[in-house]
């Protein structure tokens, strides 16, 4: 028998030395036993190997931790049947309600429940909210997961804001000011979303996939419904369309919805509206029984891109459609819905705001109604890519287009709703159909157009770089009457942070926005006339805030807003945020001047009964010898008193395992928020301390700090290593022998990079979710070429990219596969077109052929994220099981041989 672990050799004179070397290097032997075997099992191993007359043991320096035995007369070995592919089922899916506690989870010493997968998924989620025109009422989305039907139940609730302002904290917690408006259980578990108030404020329109009773109705098709806000009355159908619609918006005279319609030559110029033409064509292509097409299903591509996020592209693009809505004199006479009626026929005034031009609004996988804006005087503004741009696949360019007076006097701005770009107009003239391009000189990303309340000014967010999706963001304002555009906030120059939303105050004097500031989403504002010269005010910088709308002023003139607030210890809840009147320059710059009143308590009792860890921050010197911020969450139940005693050495040396979570992006951050895929508290609740570094490349720490990772992707790993060392040095209650690393996307890249670059045995196990194996192969398969070319200095085929010091060559994880030795769980979704599944398969293949303990969790229906609740429970249970396996000193499980 010859025992081999690599090149180079050294002969040992006793069997004990072989076994000792295996144990000392944490190796597995061929028959699958782990080095933590009992003495009796080691004796059996000795006897088994002693049948050999001679042996040679070879190893490289350092020793690769897996021994390969070359046997000349050893029978063939087999895996256990347990090693065959399986279909995992969530242990926690037997719950019948969101609030039921899992029978497989144990309560903590203080009687609280751990935040297991089902408890996390069962958390109530607050979504989009709309504020009534008079600011007295809000209607908002509430989403719960029903464990019986295995579906999300997304419905609408109403809050009386006027009443809420006078209630005590106890009354607010009891929700005496809330009323549920819709019930999915009464309508076949259909959803209700995207609430929009009517101009009079008496009705609210919303999207729902409930049955319309027509032949075109289906569970996958959303229509527009309407109901009286104050009752009585049930929701009625306001508008049904030939195809499903989304992104509902209600302006003064009509509603706007988005729909995916064909824009190729087969459809343009047809004397039928695009929605009907699309429905007819989709029905023909579906060929359900195969009688017409015989299974034909082929697509011919002639340009990039061919995919977007999780779908293959076709000749359909999202377009916004505007429909006139009229208020009825007598509500009882309405057959179409509430006190309003909407004519969706071609003659009734439907209108494709893009007029058939082949570009998408909303744009991209995450676009929405904030990609367009309609003023109260009929101007229309849209953020769109230049139509059929040849550089679409490798740039981020989007322009702001303005159609002045397009919907004035309640018209639809055109003679009908047919696609217009084939009526004799040359393709190079298609830009003209979109209106005046206000950003023609900017090759970067212009988005979030929004009109001032009087309709005279248009503001938007702007980036200058043509391909850098994380570029610094500025604010520009265009005067519609004069045609003059001014810069309110000059990106990079006026502020070290970037706005990511935009909302006008009701009086038009200020623009409010949120921005990522030191891993928190802060509520900020800027003067709409003087801009940055008048200062940028941070009103609320604790936790993370999202803005829904202005809802009035107090007697002393303070402005009140409806917001959503969340943190590392609190899921999203609605808050009334009051911004006091500024009386001095000090008040204007006060970062904590906002006064918060919590309006909803959907999760208060559940969180109070859940074992969570104490959040804290750690600032340390990273790979560039600059300050790096990280979150450090203590294990649940580990109190301040416990920590003080442990630090003083009074607890008998008890130590906790450390889970290190590094975020994706890489331009992103781990924030003070409640996450449903990478929730830090999940790991803390399971007994881990959690370290989450915001390494160089993270947003919210200055523009240069964010840019430092481009072309230098190893800096995230170096900062992570430095963070682990700093935490272990500072906190003696962390166990340096039980550290694991987890990440997705860029975080998955980091797991693979750490496997060949981290100090030996720093990590006992890794988790790689949708990560990169090879930067060159990833370049040729991704649907986001502009990202790769910006990060790594151009395409992967250039002369520079082929040089050994190119990031494509020097930073790719595949470069050091020969040094991989850390047990790794690989996870990948089949519909991930950002980092395609072959990256995950390659990672798993490399690990398996290296004989590194590894598993692959494959998710056939998921994209870059794991979104289905049942899959998410499997995901969480698989991940926690994996890291517990490698951090439990008493665990002796292993693969066995039949």
N, C-alpha and C positions, 0 to 999 in steps of 0.2 A: 504494500500500500504506500502510495506517495502522497504526502500532504503538501499542497502548494497554495501560497497566497500572493504570488507575484514573481517578479524577476529578481535575480540575485539569489544566492543560497547561503545557508549556514546550517551545518549538521549539529543535531543535538544528540547527547548520549543517553538520554532517559526519556521515557514516556511522560513523566511528570512535567518535564520542561515544555513539551508540546501542549499539554493540557493547561499548564500555567500560563503560557503565552496566549492561548485562546481566551482564558478568563481575564487576564490582565488587560487585554485589548478589547474586551466587551464583544467577543466574536461569537458567532453561531457556528456549530459544527455541522457536518453534513446531515446527521440524522435529526436535526431540528431542535435539539435541546438548547435552552438558553443558559448563559453562564451563571444564572442564579440557582442552579440545581443543588439539591441536597447532597450531602456527602455520599449517601448510598448510591445515588444515581451516577456520581462521578466515578465511583468504584466500578459500576457496571460498564461505563465508558472505557475505563482502563482495560477491563477484561476483553472487551470487544476488539480493541486495537492491538492487544498483545499477541493475537494470532499471527501477526506479521513477523517474519524473521528479521527483516531490516526495514528501515524507513529513512527518509530524508525530509526535513522540514525547511522550506524556503520561504523567505519573506523579504519585501522591500522595506525601506525606511522612509516615512513611517509605515507601520504595518497596516495593510488594508484589512478591515475588520471582518472579512468573510473568508472562511477557508474553503477551498475547492479540492475535493479528494479525487484523485485519479486512481480508480480501482481496476486491477487487471482481472480479478476473479470474484468480483462482488456482484450479487444479483441486482437487476434493475430496481430502482427505487420509484416509489409512487407517492404523489400527494394524497392527503386525505380527501374524501368526497366533499368535506367542508370547504375545500379550496375552489370548487366549481362556482361559476357565476350565480348570484342569488338576486332576488327581488326584495329588498328590505321593505318592511312595513313599520311605520312609526309606533314605538312602544306607547306613545302618549295619545294616539288617535282614538282611543276608546272614550275620551271625554265626550260628554253630551252637551255641555255648555261651555262658554268661554271662561266662566268663573269657577268651574269645577276643578278641583285639585287632582293632579295625576296620582294614580294609585302606585306608581313606580317611584315617586319622589318622596324623600323623607323630609320631615320638618326639621328646622334647625333647633338649637338649644333654647332659643327664645320663642319657639312656637311658630315661627314664620315659615312660609313656603318658599322653596328655591325657585328662582326664575328659570324653570325648565322651558323646553321648546314650546310646549302647548300653552304655557302661561304667557310667554312672550307673544306668540301668535294670537292668543285670545285677547290681547290688549285692545281696547277701543281706540279707533283712529279718527282724528278730526281732519277733515279735508278742506275743500274750497268753501269759502263763506262769502255771502253778498250782503251788503248793507242797504237798507231801504233809503230812498231819496231824502226822507226827512231825518234819517239817522236814529230812529227810535226802535228799529227791529233788524234782526239779522236772521237769515236762513242759511244753514250750513250743512255740510255732509258729515254723516257719522257712519263709520264702517266697523262692523264686528264680524268675526268668523264664527259660523255655525258649525259645530263639530258633528252634528247629526246629518245635515244635508251636505256637509263638506263644501260649503260655498260661503263667500263673503256676502254679508247682508248690508248693502250700502243704501242708506235712506237719508231723508231730509228732516231736520229739526229746526224749530224756531225759538229764538230767544228774544224776550221783551227787554230791550236795553234800558228803556226808561224806568221800568220797574226794578231792574237789577241794580241800578244806581242807588236805590233807597233800601235795599235789603241788607240784612246782617250776614255775616260769614256763614252762620248755621243755615239760614234760609237759602243762600246761594248754593251751599253744598247739597241741600235737599232738592235743588233744581225746581223750585216753585215757579221760576220765571221761564221754564222751558216747556215746549210742547212738541211731540213728534208729529210731523205732518204726513209722512208716507209710511206704508208698511209693506215690505216685500213679501211677507208671509201671506198676505191677502191677494197677491197678484202673481202667484207661481214663483215666488222667490226672485222676482225681477228687481233691478236696481233703480235708484233715482239719484241723479247727480247734476252737477253744473247749474246750481240755482242762479236765476237772473230776475231781478225785480222789474215789474212794468214801470213805465214813467210815472204813473199815478201812485205807485207804491202799494196798491191794494191786491195785486196778484204777483205770483212768482211762477216763472216758466222754468222747466227743467228737462233734462234728457232722461229717457227711460226705455228699456227694452221690453216693457209690458206689452201684451198683445193689443193691437189696434182693431182686431176683428176683420181686417181686410185680407185679401188673398196674398198680398205681398208681405204680410207680417211674419216675422220669425224671431226666435229667441236671440239671434245675433244682430238684429237690426234695431237701432235706436231712433226714436222719434221725439218730437217736442211736445210736452204736455204743460198744462197750466192749471193752477188752483188758486182759490182765494186765500190770502194769507191769514186773515182773521176768521175765515169760515162764515157760515157753514158751507158745505159743499165738498164733493169729491173731485179729484183731478180729472180733467177732460183733455182729449186730444186737441192740440192746437195746430200741429202741422206734421204730416207724414210725407216721406219722400221715397222715391224709387230705390234709394240706397240708404245705408246707415249713415248717420251724421254725428258729428262731435263738435266740441269747442263752441258751445252756445254763447252768444253775446247779444244783448238787447240794448239798442241805442234808441234815440228819441222816436223814430218813426218805423222801426222795423227790427227784425232779428237777423243775425248772421250765424251761419253754421258752416263747418268745414265738411267736405265730402271728397273722397278719392274718385277721380273721373279720368277717363281716357283723354289724352291730348295729342295722339298721333294723327296721321293723315286719314286714317279710317274714320275718325270722328269729326275732325275740324270741318267747319262749313256745313255740317248737316243741319237740316231744318227741324231739329228735335233738340230738346234741352239736354245738356251733357249728362245729367243724372239718369234720365230715362235711357239714353243711348248706352251708358255704362251698364245699367241693369240688364238690358237686353243682350248685350255682348257677353257679359259674365254668365248669364244663363245658358247661352249657346256653347260657351267654352267649358262649362261644367260637365255637360254630357254625362249625367249621373249614371245611366244604365249602359253607356258605351255604344248605344245603337247608332249614333250619328258620327262620332269621331273614331270609334273603335280603339279607344285608349290612347289616341294621339295626344302627346303632351311634350312639346319641344319649344324652346325659346332661343332665338338667335340674337346675340349681342354684338354691337359694332363699336362700342366705346365704353370707357369707364365713367362712373362706377357701375358695377353690376349688382352690388348688395348694399344694404343699409341696416346696420345694427343687427337685426335678427330676421330680415326678410330679403328675398330676392326681388330686385326691381323689375318693373314691367312698364308699360306705356301709360300707367295711371299715375296721377300726381294729385296731392291734396290742394283743393281750391276753396276759397271762402265764397259762400253764396248768400246774398242779401235778399230778404223778402219783406215786403210792406206788411205792417200789422195795423189794423184799424180797431179803435175802441168802439164798442157797441153802445148805443143809447140805452138799450134795455137789456140787462144781463140775461134775463129769462128767455130772450129770443135767440140766444146763441146756440147754434148746433155744433159749433166747432171748438168751443173751449172758453169758459169763463166769460169775462167781459170784453174779450178781444177775439178777432177773427184774422186768419192769415190765409191768403190765396196763394197756393204753391204752384199753380198752373203757369204755363209759359205766358199766357195772356195776362195773368194776374200780376206780373211784375217781378218774377224771379230774375236774379242777375248774378252771373259769375263775375266777381270783382276783378278776376285776372283775365277775363275775356278770352279764355281758351289758350292763353300763352303757356308754353310748356316749361313752367317753373312751379315750384311748390310753395304754398303758404297755407297752413303752417309748414315750416321748413325743418327737415331733419326728424330724427326719431323722437325728439323731446320738445318739438315745437307746440305752440298752442295759440289761443286767441290773443296773446300779447304780441303776436307777429303782425297784427293789423290794428288799426284804430280808425274809428269813424266819429267825426266831430258832430256837434249839435247843429251845425249849419251845412252839413253835407259833404265836407271834405273827407277823402279817404287816403290813408297812408298805410303802406305795407312794407315789410322787410322781406326781401326775396333775393335769391341768386339771379344773376344775369341769365336769361334764358339760353339753354343749350351751350353754355360756356365750355370751351374746349379744355380749360384747366380746372373744371369743376372738381375732379377727384383729388387734386393736390393743392387746393387753396380753400380758405374759409370765407372767401369774399361773399358778402351779402350787402345789398344796397337798400336805401330808403327811397321808395317811390311815392310821389304825391299826385293824387287826382283831385284837383280843385273843383269844388261845386259839383262833384260827381253825383251826389244824391240829394241835391238841393230841392227844396219844396216838395220833399217826399217822393221824388221820382226815383227811378232805378238807373238813371244815367245812360241808358242805352235803349235801342229800339226793341230788343228782345234778349233772350238768354242763350242764343246759339254761340258757338265758338267763333270768334271773329278773326283770328289770325290767318285764316286761309281765304279771306275775301279779297284776293288780289294783292295783299300786302306781302312784300318780300320778307324773308325770314330775318334779314338784318334790321328790319323796322319793328320787330316785335317789342323792343324796349319802349317804343312810343305808346303802345297800347297799355303799358303799365303806368304811364304818366310821366311826370318830370322826375328824373333821377337827381336827388339832392346830394348824393354822396359819390358822384362819378369820379372825383379825384382821389377817393380813398379806396385802396385795394383790400382793405381789411373787413372786419365783421361789424356791421351796423345793424342794430336790432332794437326791440322794445319801443317802437314808435307809440307815442301817446299825446293826444291833443289836450291843451289846456281847457278848463271848463267853459271859457267863452269861445273856444274853437279857433282863436286867432294865432296860437302858437303851437308848434309841434316839437316835442323833445324826444331824444332817443339816446341810446348807449352806443359808444363807438370804440372799436379797436383799430390800431393802425397797421399791424402786421398782416401780411397777406396769407399766412399759413400757420400762425401761432394762436392756438385756441385759448391759451391762458394769458394772453397779452394784457397789459394794463388797460383799464376801461375808463373812458371819459364820458362827459355829458355835453351834447350839443342841443341848441334850440334854434328853430327856424321860424321867422316871422312870415306868416302866409301872405299877408298883404304886401309887404315890401320885398319879399324874396331874399331877405338877408339872414344868413346863418351865423350864429355866434357860439363860441365855446364857453360853457359855464364851468366845466371842470376839465382841465387839460391833463390827460392821462400821463402818468409818470412824473409830471412836474408839480402839480398842485397838491397831490395827496399820495400817500404810500400804500393805499388800499384801493380796491376796485368795487364800484357799485354793481349789484347784480339784479336790481329791479328798479322800477321807476313809477311814482304816483304823484300826481299834482294835488296840492291842497285845494280845498273847495274855493278859496278866494283867489287862487292862481298866483299867490305870492311866493310859494316855496315848492320845491320838489323833494319828496321823501323817497328814501331808498334803503335797502339793506345792503350790508357789506360784510365780508368775512374779515374780522378783526381779532387776531390772536386766538384763533380756533373757536370763535363765537360769532354768530350772525347778529350783528349790531343794527339797531334802528338809527338812521341818520337823516339829515336834511341839509339842503343848500338853498340859498336865496335865488329865486328864479330870474332875477335881473342882474344882480351884482356878481353872482356865481361864487367862485372860490375866493374872490377878493373880499367878500363879506364873511368868509369863514365857513367851515364845514362843521356842523354840530352833530355829535354822537349823543343821542338821547338815551339809549338803553344798550348797555354793553355787557350785561350779565345774562347768562344762559344764551339761548338763540331765539330770535324773533322773526316772524313773518307778518307782513302787513296786508290786511284785507280791505281797509277803507276808513275814511273819516266818518265819525258818527256824532259830531256836535262839538259845542264849546260849553265850558262851565260859566258860572256867573262872573268869575274874575277874568274871563277871556282865555283860559287855558284850552288847548285843543285836545280832543279825545279821539282815539283810534281803536278800531277793532283789530286785535292781533292774535296770533297763535304763538305761544311760548312753550319751549321744551328744553330739557337739560339731560345730563347724564343720569339723573335720578327721577325724572318726571317725563312721561309721554306727553305729546302735544295736548294742550288745553287752550280754550279761548280765554282771552284776557281783555279787559278794558284798560288801555294805556293812555294816561293823561300826561300831556307835555305842558309843564307850567309856562306861563308867560315869562319871557326873559326880561329882566330889569337891569341887567348889567352885563359887561363883557364876561365876567366870571360865570354868570348863570348861562350865558350862551355856549360856553365851552364845558359846562358841567356834563360829565359823561354818565352820571347816574341820576339825572334830574327827573326821569320819568317816574310816575306813580302808577303801580299796577294793581288791578283788582281782578281776581280770578272769577270768571263767569261760569265755567263748566268744571265738573268734578267727576267725569266718567271713570277715571282711573284712580282717584284718590284713595279709596278704601283698599283696592287691590294692591296698590303700591305700598300702602302702610302695612299690609300683611305679607309683603314679599321681602325676602332676604337680599339686601343690596349691599354693595361695598361702599366705603367712603372714598369719594374722589379727591384727588390732590394733584398738584403739578410738580414736576421735576424739571429743572433747568440745568443743563450740563454742557460741556464743551464737546462739539461733534467732530466729524472727520476733517473739517476745515479750521478747527480750533476756534469756532464761533459758537455763540449760545444757541442751543436747540431746546425747544420746549417739548415736554412729553406729559401725557396724563399717566398718573399712577393710581390705580384703583386697588384699595385694600381688599383682601378676601372678606366676603360677607361674614359678619359676626366678630370680626377682628376690630375691637374697639380702640379708642385712643389710649385707654388705660392698658389694654393688652399690648399695644405697640410700644408704649413707654416702658412697660416691664420687659418686653422682649429685647428692646434696645439696650436696656440696662443689664441684660443677661439673667433675668429673674424667672424665666419660664421654662427652665430646663433645656434650653436650646431648641425649642420647637421652631421649625422653619416651614415655609409654604412654597409650593411650586409657583413658577412665574410664567405666564403666557404673554408673549410679546406679539402685539398686533400692529402691523405696518400697513398703512392705507394704500389705496390704489391711486391712479392718476397718471403720472406721479403728482401732477399739479392738482392737489386737493388737500384735505386735512381731516384729521380726526377731531371732531368738534364737540362742544358741550351740548349734545343733542341726544335724542333717543332713536337708536337705529334698529331696524328690523332684520337686517342681515348680519351686521357685524356689531352687535351690541356688547360693549365692554362689560356691562353688568351681568351678562349671561355667564361669562367665565368666572367673574368674581363670586357669583352666587353658587357656582360649582366648586368653590374652594381654592381658586387660583388668585394670586395677585396678578394684576394686569398692567403692563407697560405699553403705552401707545405713543411712539415718538412722532412728532411732526418735523420730519427731517428736512434738509435742504430740498427745495422743490415744492414744499407745502405752501398753500395760499394763506394770506392773512398775516404774514410776517414781513411784508415789504416786497416790492417788485424784484429787487435783485436777489433776495433770498429764494424767491420762486424760480428765477431764471437759472440759478446755480446748478440745477440738475440737468439742464439740456446739454447733451453731449457728454455728460458725466454721470451716467445712471448708477454707477457704483457708489456714489456719495450717499444714497439712501441706505444702502447696506452698511456702509462705514459709520454713518450716524446711528444706525440701529445697534451695531456692535458697541459703539461708545456708550449708548444709552444703557445697554445691559450691564456693562462694566460699572457705570456710575451708580445704577440702582443697587447692584450687588455690594458695592463698596459702602454705600450710604445706609443700607437697610440690612442689618444682620439677620433679620427674620425671613429673608429670602434665601431659598436653597439653591446654591450655584450648580448642584448636580441634577436639578429638575427644572430646566428652562426649555421651553418650546416656542417655536415661531410660526405665525400664521399670517397669510395675506392673500389678497385677490387682485387680479389684473397686474398693475405694477407691483403690488404686494406679492403676487404669485411669482413674478420675475425675481423679486427679492428672496423668496424662499429658495428658488433654484440657484441664485447667485450665492447665497449664504452656504449652500451645500458644498460648494467648492472653495469658498473664501473665508468663512468664519473660522475663528480659532478652534482647534480640534476639541471636540466634545463640549463646546459652549452650548449647543442645542442638542437635546436628546431626541427631538422629533420635530418635523416640519409639516405644514399644511400648505399646499399650492393649489389655489382655486383659480382656474382660467388664467394661468400664468404663461410667460414666454419661455420657450426652450431655446430657440435660436432666433436671433434678431434678423438674420438675413431671410430665413424662410418665412418669418412673420411678416416682413415687409411685403413679400410678393403675394400674400394671402389676405391681408387685412383690407377692410373697406374704408380705412382712414389713412390714406397715403400721406396727406398733408401733415399728420401728426408724426409719422415716422421720419419724414424728410426734414422736418423742423428739429426734431430731437437729436438726429444723428448726422446732420450736415448734408443732406441730399439723398438721392436714390441709392439703393444698395448696390448698383452696378457701376458706379462711377469709379474712376481711378483712385480717388481718395478713399472710398469705401473699401477698396480691396487691400489697402495698406494695413500692416499689422497693428498700427496704433490707432486705426479708425475705431470709433465706438462699436460699429457693427462687428468688428473682429475682437477687440480687446475686452468688451463688456458683456458679450453674449454668454449666458450661462452654460451653453453647450461646450464652451472652450475647456471647461474643467470637469467634464463628466467623469474622467478617469480618477478624479479625487472624491467623487460623491460617496458618502458613507453614512449619512444621517437618515434614519427611517422617515419616510415621507408618504403622506396621504395626498393623492392627486385627485382633483375634482374638475370636471369640465362639462359644459353644456353643449349639446350638438348644434344648437342654433346660435352659438356665439360666433359672429362673423367679424368681430373686432380682433379677437385672438382665437383663431380657428381651432377646432378640436384636435387637429393633428399636433398642435403644440402640447396639449395634455397627453396625448397618446405617445408622443416622442419622449416626454418626461418619464412616463411610466415604463416605457420600453427600456430606457437607459437604466433606470433603477433596477428593474428586474434582471437585466443582463449583467448588471454589476452585483447581483445577489444582495442588494440593499433591501431590507424589509420595506415593503410598499404595498399600497392598495390604490385602486382606481374607483372612484365613485362617478359613474357616468350618468348624465341627466339628459335623456333624449329630447325632451320637450322644452328645456330651459335655454336661455340665452346667456349673456355675460353675467347675469344675476340669477339667483335661484328664487323665484317668485311664488310658485304654487305652494300653498300652505302645507299640503301633505309632503311634497318634496322637501320643503324647508324643514319640517320636523325630522325627516330622515337625515338631511344635511347636518342639522345641529347635533343629532344623536351620534352620527358617525364621527363628526369632528371631535366632540367631547370624549367619545369612547377611545379615539385614537390617541389624543394627548394624555388622557388618564392612564392608558396602557403603558406609556413610556415614562410616566412620572410617578407611578405607584411602585415603591420599592418592594412590596410584597407580591407583586403580580408575577406569576410564573407561567402564564399562558404562552403558547407558541404554536407554530405550524407543526403538525405531526405527520408521520409516515404510516400508511396502511400496511 
